[in-house]
Amino acid sequence: MRSIYYLFTRFYVAILFVLLEIFALSLVFKSHKYQEVRFLNTSGNFTGTVLEYVNGINTFIHLGKNNEILLEENTQLKKLIAYQNQYPGDSSLPRNSSTYHFDYIPAKIVNNTISKSINYITIDKGSKEGIQKGLGVISSNGVVGIVTNVSENFSLIMSVVSVKSLIGVRHKNTNALGNLRWNGEDPYTLQIDGLSKTLPIKKNDTILTAGFSSIFPPNIVVATVKKLEPDESTSFYNMNVRLTNNINTLSYVYVVKNEKKKELDTLQMQMINE
């Protein structure tokens, strides 16, 4: 209490001056509309700037959590889109039909290689989330690869940019089937085998997943035609394509879980063994 009294007695002139200035300014603002509006605008701009700065800091702090929320929302949207593609609006099937095949498990990439002949991607989801060896992996822009190894909390994906990768695809305009592979050279340029050179295929045409396997859903955009020329020694095109995915910059992916994959694989193995 004594300190406050001492401070007031020492600086009472300055304090009185500030109070009088505030009182004088309030009289000016009340009697002059222009000055009042200018004051309110200036104080509003200052407050807005401070709030914007604070909100920016808050957004940055919660960026990781916001990304997870967006990822979950994207997962739900993918489920809805897949359902609508499989069952048109005039279908009489219920929305919760047991014949709905594909589910999507979102995951974050924790490691990624692109400079080797066989490239792998590690994600932060494993068997605990229901991921199994052999499941396909996609992003919002296309195909990523196939799960090769699984632990409780992590999974290893063989990237589509690998010399051992082979994925069934089709040309969008003609529905002709081929195989997507990589020759081990340019990681941004892949090849497609098996498309007949009699087909009307042009540069920038779209390549989709074939949809005949239990790994990837149908009609996912995979790549666009970059360069093609007839192979004189065969009846097929030599074709280079550009992935719609930029594998090197991916942060999040979706593991595709086909609820009937095991049943389909068992049936196909029985056919092969007969």
N, C-alpha and C positions, 0 to 999 in steps of 0.2 A: 504494500500500500504506500509506504514511504517512497519507494522508487517511482511509482506512478506520479505521486505528488511532485517529486523532484523533477521528473521529466516534463511535467506540465508547466511548472514555474520557470523552467529554463527555456522552453520553446513555445511559451504561450503566445508570443507575437506571431510566430510562423503559423501556429495552429489557427489563431484568430484570422490571419490573412487568408488561409485556405478556405475556412468556413465562409468568410465574406465573399470570396471569389465564387464559390459554389452558389451562394444565395443570389449574387448579382447575375450569374449566368442563367439561373432558373428564372429570374425576372425577365431577362432578355428573351429567352425561349418562349415564355408564356405570352409576352406582349408582341413578339414578332414571329409570324407564322413561318417565314422563310428560314430563319435561323433554327426554329424548332424542327422543321423537316430535315434540314441538313444534319443536325445533330443526331436525329433518329436514324437517318440513312448511314451515317458514319459509324455509329455504335452497332447498328445491325450488321454492317459489312464486317466489322471487327469480330463480332460474336460469331458470325457465320464462318469466317476464316479459321478461328480457333476451334470451332466444332468440327469443321472439315478436317483439320489437322489431327484432332483427337480421334475422329472416326477412321482416318487413314491408318493410324497406329493400331487401333483396335482391330481393323480388318486384317492387317498384316499379322498380328498376333494369332488370330483365329483362321489364318489362311488354310492351314492343313485340315482343320475340321470342316471348313466350308467345302474344300475339295472332296472330302469323303462324302459329305451330304450330296453334292452334285453327282458323284459317282454312283451312289445308291439310286438317285433319281433317274440317271441314265439307264441303270440296270432295269428299273421298272418299266421305263419307256421301251427298251429293247424287247422285253417280254411281251408288252402290248402290241408292238409292231409285228413281232414274229407270229403272234396269235392271229392278228388281222390278216397277215399274208397267207397263213395256212387256212384260215376259215373266213371267207368273205362275209360281208355284212348280211347277205341274204341266207346265210347258213342257219340251219335249225339246231345246230349243236350248241349246248350250253357253254358258257364262258369257262366253267370249271371242269370241262370234259377231261376224262382220264386219257384221251388220245392225244392231248397236247404234249409234245415231245421235249422241247428244248427249254432249258433253264440257263441263267447266266450268273456266274460268280465273279464279282468285281475283285480285282487285286492290283497291288502296287508293285512296280518293277523295282528291285533292289540291286540288280546287276545286269549288265547287257554287253555283249560283245558283237562286233561286226567285221573285224579284221582277219578272222580265221576262216579256214575252209568249212568247218562245222561250227556254227555260232549258237551260243546258248543264252537264254534269258532266265534270270531267277526272279520269282515273285514271292510275295509275303503271305501266301495262302497255301495250305497243304491238305493232308488227309483229314485233319480236324474239321475242315470246311466241306469235305466231301469230294475233293479233287482226287482223281485217279490217273494212272498212266494211260496214255492214249487219247485223252480228251483234246479237242481243238481249242485254240486260243485266238481271239480276235480283238480288235480295237474298234473305236467308233469309225475308223477309216478303212478297215479291211482286215485281211488275214495276217496273223502274226506267226503262228507255228503250232506245234503239237507237244503236249506234255510227255516227257520221257522218264522222269524220275520224281518221286514224291516222298517227302518226310512229313512229320506231323504238322509243321508250321510253314514249310516252304515247298515250292515246286520248281523243277527245272524244265524249261521249254526249249526244244530244238527249233531255232528260228527258221522261217521260210527261206532266209538267206543262208542256206547250208547245202553242200553238194549232195547230202543224203536225203534231202527233203524232196518229196514228190506228192503233189496235191492235184486232185482232179478238178478241172475247170471247164467252162464252156464259153464260147463266143456269144455275146448277148444277142446280136442281130440274126444269127443263123442257128443258134442252139447247138452248134457242132462242139463235140467234146475233145478235150486235149489234156495234157499234163503240164503243170507248172513246175519248173525246176530251176536250178542255178548252176552255171558252169564254173563257178569259183573265181571269176574275174572281177567285174565291176559289181559291188554290193548293191548298187541302185538300179541295176539292169538285170532282169531275169529272162528266162527263155520258156517258150511253150512248144511242146512237141505234139504231133498227131493231128494237126489241122490241115486238111487237104488244100492244095494250092488251086483247086478249082472253085473254092469258096470266095464270095465277094467280101473280102476282109480289107479294111483300109486303116491307115494310120489314125491313132486316137480312138479307135473302137474300144468298147468296154469288155473286159473279161470278168466273169462271175464265177462263184463256186458252183460246181456241177449239181450238188444237192443229192447225189446218189449214194453217199457214204453216211455212216453214222457219226462222223466227226464234226462236220460243219453244216450249218443250216444252208438251204439253197439261196441263191440270188444275192449273196454278199459280194459287193464289188471288190475285186482283187487287184486289178491292174488295168492300164490302158496300153494299146499297141504303140510301141515306139518306132519300130522299124521291121519291115518284113520283105522277104524276097523268095521266089520259088527256088527250091533245092533241085538242081538239075539231075541229081543222082537218085532222087526219090519222088514220090507223089505228094510231098508235104511242103509246107512253108518252113523256111528258117525265120524264126520270129523272136524279136526282142520286145520285152514289155517293161513298163515302168510301174512299180508298185504304187498303189494309192496310199499305202502306209509309208511313213518315214520311220523305219524301224529304229534308227539311231537316236531319235528324239522322243520316243514313247515314254510316258510316265505311268500310265494306267492301262490295264487290259481287262478283258472278260474271258473267263474260262467257260467254254460251252459244254453244258452237261445234258446229254441226250438220255432221258429217262429210260429209253428202250434200247440203248446201245448194246448192253450185254446180251439181250435177247436176239438182236439182229446179228451180232458177231457170232454167237453160237450157231445160229441157223446157217450163216454163210460158211462157217468152218465145216459143218456137216455136209454141205453141198460140195465143198472142195475135196473132202475125204472120200466121197462116194465114187 
